[in-house]
């Protein structure tokens, strides 16, 4: 198994690895498309950052489910999901189920997890909250 170096070299390695996955056709959404989907009401956003991070600011309309809870949440019965998160559980066939975090890594992990559970419309907002805050916040 390949291990990332530590420090700045590790950060650069992770950015390159993420870019390679994105270029390889991983399901992503960029800011212009996200704006359009939000304006038309066709995006379902899930913020997978910690509750503390999300409380400090998030994309309007996003549901916060920390990545550490996501698998359990997506496997819940719909009634239990609604009781816990006060909203309908995403359906496997939902299009534009968009995950995001602060910089992209946890959003990518969440997207892969959701797709592995059968959520075919799951995608990662590549710019993440850091881009949203910079350009929209």
N, CA, C and O of each residue as an XYZ file, in Angstrom:
548
protein
N       0.835     -1.180      0.000
C       0.000      0.000      0.000
C       0.876      1.239      0.000
O       1.831      1.336      0.771
N       0.547      2.182     -0.866
C       1.289      3.419     -0.978
C       0.895      4.353      0.158
O      -0.290      4.559      0.422
N       1.880      4.907      0.815
C       1.609      5.828      1.908
C       2.028      7.232      1.492
O       3.061      7.424      0.850
N       1.217      8.200      1.866
C       1.530      9.594      1.566
C       2.618     10.091      2.500
O       2.615      9.753      3.684
N       3.548     10.888      1.990
C       4.542     11.498      2.870
C       3.867     12.474      3.831
O       2.724     12.881      3.621
N       4.581     12.837      4.869
C       4.033     13.763      5.864
C       4.353     15.210      5.491
O       5.178     15.478      4.618
N       3.674     16.135      6.177
C       3.955     17.556      6.011
C       3.491     18.097      4.676
O       2.503     17.635      4.106
N       4.233     19.101      4.182
C       3.861     19.745      2.919
C       3.890     18.757      1.757
O       3.037     18.814      0.871
N       4.854     17.862      1.759
C       4.915     16.859      0.693
C       3.674     15.975      0.723
O       3.152     15.598     -0.327
N       3.202     15.644      1.919
C       1.988     14.836      2.055
C       0.764     15.564      1.536
O      -0.083     14.972      0.867
N       0.671     16.846      1.844
C      -0.461     17.643      1.367
C      -0.455     17.720     -0.155
O      -1.501     17.605     -0.793
N       0.728     17.917     -0.731
C       0.833     17.963     -2.194
C       0.470     16.616     -2.799
O      -0.211     16.564     -3.823
N       0.909     15.536     -2.187
C       0.590     14.191     -2.661
C      -0.920     13.972     -2.657
O      -1.473     13.462     -3.632
N      -1.596     14.354     -1.563
C      -3.041     14.176     -1.476
C      -3.772     15.006     -2.526
O      -4.756     14.541     -3.101
N      -3.304     16.230     -2.786
C      -3.930     17.056     -3.824
C      -3.790     16.400     -5.186
O      -4.741     16.374     -5.966
N      -2.610     15.872     -5.475
C      -2.397     15.197     -6.757
C      -3.247     13.943     -6.869
O      -3.827     13.677     -7.922
N      -3.325     13.176     -5.800
C      -4.136     11.955     -5.821
C      -5.600     12.300     -6.026
O      -6.294     11.620     -6.783
N      -6.084     13.352     -5.361
C      -7.464     13.776     -5.526
C      -7.705     14.249     -6.954
O      -8.721     13.902     -7.557
N      -6.783     15.036     -7.500
C      -6.916     15.524     -8.876
C      -6.935     14.360     -9.860
O      -7.692     14.384    -10.830
N      -6.123     13.358     -9.624
C      -6.096     12.199    -10.514
C      -7.426     11.461    -10.477
O      -7.920     11.029    -11.519
N      -8.009     11.311     -9.304
C      -9.315     10.644     -9.215
C     -10.385     11.457     -9.919
O     -11.257     10.900    -10.585
N     -10.323     12.782     -9.772
C     -11.306     13.646    -10.417
C     -11.181     13.545    -11.929
O     -12.187     13.441    -12.631
N      -9.963     13.576    -12.431
C      -9.756     13.488    -13.867
C     -10.135     12.114    -14.402
O     -10.446     11.973    -15.585
N     -10.112     11.113    -13.553
C     -10.432      9.754    -13.981
C     -11.943      9.540    -14.094
O     -12.395      8.412    -14.290
N     -12.710     10.595    -13.975
C     -14.147     10.478    -14.177
C     -14.954     10.271    -12.914
O     -16.097      9.820    -12.982
N     -14.390     10.589    -11.771
C     -15.154     10.472    -10.536
C     -16.322     11.448    -10.588
O     -16.205     12.514    -11.192
N     -17.427     11.107     -9.976
C     -18.620     11.956    -10.038
C     -18.476     13.228     -9.210
O     -18.490     13.187     -7.979
N     -18.337     14.353     -9.897
C     -18.164     15.631     -9.220
C     -19.130     16.668     -9.783
O     -19.741     16.471    -10.833
N     -19.248     17.756     -9.072
C     -19.989     18.923     -9.534
C     -19.115     20.138     -9.256
O     -18.487     20.232     -8.201
N     -19.077     21.062    -10.202
C     -18.323     22.295    -10.046
C     -19.273     23.428     -9.669
O     -20.490     23.288     -9.795
N     -18.725     24.535     -9.214
C     -19.530     25.639     -8.701
C     -20.601     26.150     -9.675
O     -21.737     26.348     -9.244
N     -20.307     26.371    -10.952
C     -21.376     26.865    -11.840
C     -22.579     25.916    -11.913
O     -23.726     26.363    -11.890
N     -22.317     24.620    -12.000
C     -23.428     23.660    -12.030
C     -24.150     23.634    -10.687
O     -25.378     23.553    -10.648
N     -23.404     23.702     -9.591
C     -24.033     23.709     -8.272
C     -24.966     24.908     -8.135
O     -26.087     24.770     -7.645
N     -24.508     26.082     -8.566
C     -25.368     27.267     -8.522
C     -26.676     27.019     -9.272
O     -27.757     27.335     -8.777
N     -26.562     26.450    -10.469
C     -27.738     26.179    -11.297
C     -28.676     25.176    -10.628
O     -29.891     25.369    -10.614
N     -28.108     24.110    -10.076
C     -28.923     23.093     -9.405
C     -29.626     23.672     -8.174
O     -30.788     23.359     -7.915
N     -28.927     24.507     -7.428
C     -29.537     25.125     -6.248
C     -30.644     26.095     -6.653
O     -31.702     26.130     -6.026
N     -30.403     26.872     -7.691
C     -31.409     27.839     -8.153
C     -32.680     27.141     -8.626
O     -33.779     27.672     -8.468
N     -32.529     25.953     -9.208
C     -33.692     25.222     -9.720
C     -34.291     24.280     -8.674
O     -35.308     23.634     -8.930
N     -33.663     24.199     -7.498
C     -34.168     23.319     -6.441
C     -33.923     21.838     -6.723
O     -34.623     20.980     -6.187
N     -32.930     21.536     -7.565
C     -32.692     20.148     -7.946
C     -31.481     19.518     -7.256
O     -31.072     18.417     -7.622
N     -30.912     20.189     -6.280
C     -29.757     19.631     -5.565
C     -30.153     19.256     -4.147
O     -30.906     19.973     -3.487
N     -29.646     18.144     -3.697
C     -29.785     17.719     -2.300
C     -28.382     17.732     -1.717
O     -27.571     16.863     -2.038
N     -28.086     18.703     -0.870
C     -26.743     18.892     -0.328
C     -26.579     18.249      1.028
O     -27.430     18.384      1.907
N     -25.470     17.545      1.187
C     -25.135     16.984      2.497
C     -23.725     17.430      2.859
O     -22.754     17.114      2.172
N     -23.644     18.171      3.951
C     -22.385     18.671      4.505
C     -21.842     17.585      5.423
O     -22.447     17.287      6.453
N     -20.714     16.993      5.064
C     -20.181     15.875      5.849
C     -19.093     16.306      6.834
O     -18.368     15.468      7.372
N     -18.984     17.611      7.067
C     -18.038     18.099      8.072
C     -18.602     17.849      9.466
O     -19.755     17.443      9.616
N     -17.799     18.090     10.460
C     -18.256     17.919     11.843
C     -19.374     18.913     12.137
O     -19.554     19.895     11.417
N     -20.114     18.646     13.192
C     -21.194     19.551     13.581
C     -20.652     20.948     13.906
O     -21.290     21.956     13.604
N     -19.467     20.993     14.525
C     -18.858     22.274     14.873
C     -18.489     23.060     13.616
O     -18.722     24.266     13.547
N     -17.920     22.387     12.633
C     -17.570     23.063     11.381
C     -18.823     23.600     10.686
O     -18.851     24.746     10.237
N     -19.848     22.767     10.602
C     -21.091     23.175      9.932
C     -21.782     24.307     10.678
O     -22.377     25.185     10.053
N     -21.712     24.298     12.009
C     -22.341     25.356     12.800
C     -21.683     26.712     12.541
O     -22.325     27.752     12.684
N     -20.411     26.698     12.162
C     -19.683     27.940     11.884
C     -20.040     28.517     10.517
O     -19.708     29.665     10.222
N     -20.714     27.728      9.685
C     -21.131     28.190      8.369
C     -21.243     27.030      7.410
O     -20.410     26.123      7.419
N     -22.281     27.055      6.576
C     -22.477     25.993      5.602
C     -23.179     26.559      4.379
O     -23.565     27.728      4.378
N     -23.348     25.770      3.361
C     -24.078     26.192      2.176
C     -25.561     26.158      2.528
O     -26.041     25.157      3.061
N     -26.294     27.231      2.241
C     -27.717     27.268      2.600
C     -28.481     26.047      2.076
O     -28.352     25.655      0.917
N     -29.274     25.467      2.969
C     -30.092     24.317      2.613
C     -29.419     22.972      2.791
O     -30.044     21.933      2.577
N     -28.148     22.975      3.181
C     -27.426     21.708      3.345
C     -27.825     21.015      4.648
O     -28.070     21.663      5.666
N     -27.883     19.701      4.592
C     -28.107     18.858      5.765
C     -26.745     18.423      6.275
O     -25.917     17.954      5.493
N     -26.496     18.569      7.563
C     -25.212     18.155      8.134
C     -25.305     16.728      8.653
O     -26.053     16.439      9.587
N     -24.532     15.842      8.032
C     -24.348     14.482      8.529
C     -22.841     14.245      8.502
O     -22.281     14.003      7.433
N     -22.176     14.308      9.646
C     -20.730     14.093      9.657
C     -20.353     12.779      8.964
O     -21.067     11.782      9.073
N     -19.243     12.792      8.265
C     -18.829     11.626      7.487
C     -18.737     10.377      8.369
O     -18.954      9.264      7.890
N     -18.422     10.553      9.633
C     -18.320      9.411     10.549
C     -19.675      8.750     10.805
O     -19.724      7.595     11.226
N     -20.776      9.468     10.556
C     -22.131      8.942     10.759
C     -22.829      8.565      9.454
O     -23.919      7.992      9.475
N     -22.212      8.881      8.330
C     -22.908      8.799      7.052
C     -23.368      7.390      6.692
O     -24.513      7.207      6.278
N     -22.516      6.411      6.840
C     -22.911      5.049      6.467
C     -24.127      4.602      7.276
O     -25.082      4.061      6.719
N     -24.092      4.825      8.567
C     -25.226      4.469      9.423
C     -26.485      5.207      8.980
O     -27.561      4.614      8.896
N     -26.349      6.499      8.699
C     -27.506      7.310      8.296
C     -28.103      6.802      6.983
O     -29.322      6.684      6.861
N     -27.260      6.504      6.011
C     -27.759      6.071      4.710
C     -28.342      4.656      4.733
O     -29.058      4.260      3.814
N     -28.036      3.910      5.770
C     -28.595      2.560      5.919
C     -29.850      2.540      6.791
O     -30.495      1.499      6.921
N     -30.201      3.677      7.386
C     -31.379      3.756      8.264
C     -32.664      3.552      7.481
O     -32.740      3.788      6.275
N     -33.669      3.103      8.218
C     -35.018      3.085      7.661
C     -35.449      4.536      7.479
O     -35.036      5.397      8.257
N     -36.271      4.830      6.469
C     -36.687      6.212      6.221
C     -37.297      6.921      7.435
O     -37.019      8.100      7.657
N     -38.109      6.235      8.213
C     -38.740      6.874      9.377
C     -37.704      7.252     10.433
O     -37.795      8.322     11.035
N     -36.730      6.389     10.659
C     -35.676      6.678     11.635
C     -34.814      7.846     11.154
O     -34.429      8.706     11.947
N     -34.513      7.874      9.855
C     -33.735      8.967      9.284
C     -34.479     10.284      9.493
O     -33.890     11.270      9.935
N     -35.769     10.296      9.176
C     -36.565     11.523      9.316
C     -36.632     11.961     10.782
O     -36.555     13.154     11.075
N     -36.774     11.012     11.693
C     -36.835     11.351     13.115
C     -35.524     11.983     13.590
O     -35.538     12.909     14.401
N     -34.401     11.487     13.091
C     -33.100     11.983     13.533
C     -32.687     13.278     12.842
O     -32.129     14.174     13.476
N     -32.962     13.377     11.531
C     -32.466     14.518     10.752
C     -33.563     15.510     10.328
O     -33.273     16.511      9.673
N     -34.804     15.235     10.695
C     -35.944     16.125     10.403
C     -36.129     16.405      8.919
O     -36.559     17.493      8.537
N     -35.809     15.431      8.090
C     -36.007     15.545      6.651
C     -36.102     14.146      6.054
O     -35.726     13.162      6.690
N     -36.601     14.072      4.844
C     -36.727     12.781      4.175
C     -35.350     12.197      3.866
O     -34.412     12.926      3.544
N     -35.247     10.903      3.968
C     -34.016     10.211      3.604
C     -33.860     10.237      2.085
O     -34.836     10.051      1.359
N     -32.643     10.467      1.604
C     -32.444     10.408      0.151
C     -32.817      9.020     -0.377
O     -32.657      8.010      0.308
N     -33.312      9.003     -1.598
C     -33.657      7.740     -2.243
C     -32.497      7.299     -3.116
O     -31.731      8.129     -3.607
N     -32.367      5.996     -3.310
C     -31.267      5.469     -4.120
C     -31.258      6.074     -5.514
O     -30.193      6.275     -6.098
N     -32.435      6.365     -6.050
C     -32.523      6.879     -7.420
C     -32.446      8.406     -7.503
O     -32.503      8.959     -8.601
N     -32.318      9.095     -6.372
C     -32.229     10.558     -6.398
C     -31.040     11.008     -7.237
O     -29.927     10.503     -7.093
N     -31.305     11.968     -8.113
C     -30.222     12.597     -8.859
C     -29.685     13.762     -8.029
O     -30.390     14.309     -7.181
N     -28.462     14.125     -8.275
C     -27.864     15.319     -7.667
C     -27.842     15.298     -6.148
O     -28.168     16.289     -5.494
N     -27.452     14.158     -5.599
C     -27.190     14.036     -4.169
C     -25.733     14.458     -3.999
O     -24.820     13.694     -4.311
N     -25.519     15.670     -3.507
C     -24.190     16.274     -3.538
C     -23.615     16.392     -2.135
O     -24.224     16.976     -1.238
N     -22.423     15.819     -1.969
C     -21.707     15.839     -0.703
C     -20.599     16.879     -0.771
O     -20.011     17.108     -1.828
N     -20.322     17.505      0.367
C     -19.192     18.426      0.424
C     -18.637     18.469      1.836
O     -19.306     18.117      2.808
N     -17.395     18.911      1.912
C     -16.726     19.097      3.199
C     -15.997     20.436      3.142
O     -16.476     21.360      2.485
N     -14.874     20.564      3.801
C     -14.151     21.830      3.807
C     -13.263     21.995      2.580
O     -13.208     23.073      1.987
N     -12.559     20.912      2.197
C     -11.605     21.021      1.090
C     -11.799     19.968      0.007
O     -11.204     20.089     -1.065
N     -12.603     18.945      0.245
C     -12.891     17.971     -0.796
C     -12.647     16.512     -0.463
O     -13.273     15.633     -1.054
N     -11.757     16.239      0.463
C     -11.408     14.846      0.733
C     -12.549     14.066      1.382
O     -12.886     12.974      0.924
N     -13.144     14.608      2.433
C     -14.252     13.905      3.088
C     -15.475     13.838      2.176
O     -16.218     12.856      2.203
N     -15.683     14.876      1.373
C     -16.775     14.846      0.403
C     -16.581     13.746     -0.615
O     -17.536     13.071     -1.002
N     -15.338     13.562     -1.052
C     -15.008     12.476     -1.977
C     -15.273     11.123     -1.315
O     -15.870     10.237     -1.926
N     -14.833     10.967     -0.077
C     -15.064      9.718      0.648
C     -16.554      9.446      0.795
O     -17.006      8.316      0.610
N     -17.322     10.489      1.129
C     -18.769     10.342      1.300
C     -19.430      9.929     -0.013
O     -20.321      9.079     -0.024
N     -18.999     10.525     -1.104
C     -19.552     10.188     -2.417
C     -19.277      8.730     -2.747
O     -20.167      8.016     -3.209
N     -18.059      8.293     -2.515
C     -17.712      6.895     -2.786
C     -18.542      5.954     -1.916
O     -19.016      4.924     -2.395
N     -18.718      6.296     -0.657
C     -19.517      5.483      0.254
C     -20.956      5.395     -0.242
O     -21.521      4.306     -0.335
N     -21.545      6.544     -0.560
C     -22.936      6.568     -1.012
C     -23.109      5.775     -2.312
O     -24.070      5.020     -2.460
N     -22.190      5.946     -3.236
C     -22.278      5.200     -4.494
C     -22.142      3.700     -4.240
O     -22.793      2.892     -4.903
N     -21.311      3.338     -3.295
C     -21.159      1.936     -2.922
C     -22.429      1.347     -2.318
O     -22.666      0.142     -2.398
N     -23.240      2.209     -1.715
C     -24.516      1.765     -1.130
C     -25.660      1.829     -2.145
O     -26.803      1.512     -1.816
N     -25.351      2.237     -3.371
C     -26.358      2.242     -4.430
C     -26.942      3.586     -4.787
O     -27.869      3.651     -5.595
N     -26.431      4.671     -4.209
C     -26.914      6.014     -4.538
C     -26.239      6.463     -5.836
O     -25.158      7.051     -5.814
N     -26.884      6.180     -6.949
C     -26.289      6.409     -8.265
C     -26.069      7.884     -8.591
O     -25.172      8.209     -9.369
N     -26.861      8.777     -8.016
C     -26.737     10.205     -8.293
C     -25.816     10.941     -7.348
O     -25.771     12.171     -7.365
N     -25.071     10.208     -6.513
C     -24.168     10.840     -5.544
C     -22.969     11.452     -6.258
O     -22.337     10.825     -7.109
N     -22.674     12.702     -5.883
C     -21.519     13.400     -6.450
C     -20.854     14.240     -5.366
O     -21.455     14.533     -4.332
N     -19.624     14.616     -5.615
C     -18.843     15.434     -4.697
C     -18.732     16.850     -5.257
O     -18.380     17.032     -6.423
N     -19.034     17.859     -4.425
C     -18.792     19.246     -4.829
C     -17.299     19.466     -4.693
O     -16.767     19.606     -3.591
N     -16.647     19.491     -5.822
C     -15.193     19.520     -5.886
C     -14.571     20.735     -5.190
O     -13.525     20.611     -4.552
N     -15.198     21.896     -5.306
C     -14.641     23.107     -4.695
C     -14.803     23.150     -3.193
O     -14.079     23.871     -2.507
N     -15.743     22.387     -2.681
C     -15.998     22.249     -1.255
C     -16.407     23.582     -0.615
O     -16.540     24.599     -1.294
N     -16.598     23.549      0.685
C     -17.076     24.743      1.375
C     -16.074     25.889      1.273
O     -16.476     27.052      1.244
N     -14.786     25.586      1.219
C     -13.798     26.665      1.137
C     -14.025     27.506     -0.121
O     -13.922     28.731     -0.056
N     -14.327     26.888     -1.253
C     -14.619     27.644     -2.469
C     -15.938     28.402     -2.331
O     -16.029     29.572     -2.703
N     -16.955     27.735     -1.799
C     -18.256     28.379     -1.631
C     -18.126     29.634     -0.764
O     -18.652     30.692     -1.110
N     -17.432     29.509      0.350
C     -17.260     30.636      1.257
C     -16.525     31.779      0.575
O     -16.893     32.942      0.739
N     -15.501     31.459     -0.178
C     -14.695     32.470     -0.866
C     -15.493     33.183     -1.946
O     -15.375     34.400     -2.092
N     -16.304     32.452     -2.707
C     -16.981     33.042     -3.863
C     -18.439     33.398     -3.636
O     -18.975     34.260     -4.331
N     -19.098     32.749     -2.673
C     -20.519     32.975     -2.441
C     -20.811     33.546     -1.059
O     -21.837     34.193     -0.851
N     -19.901     33.301     -0.116
C     -20.153     33.631      1.272
C     -20.036     35.073      1.568
O     -20.226     35.486      2.711
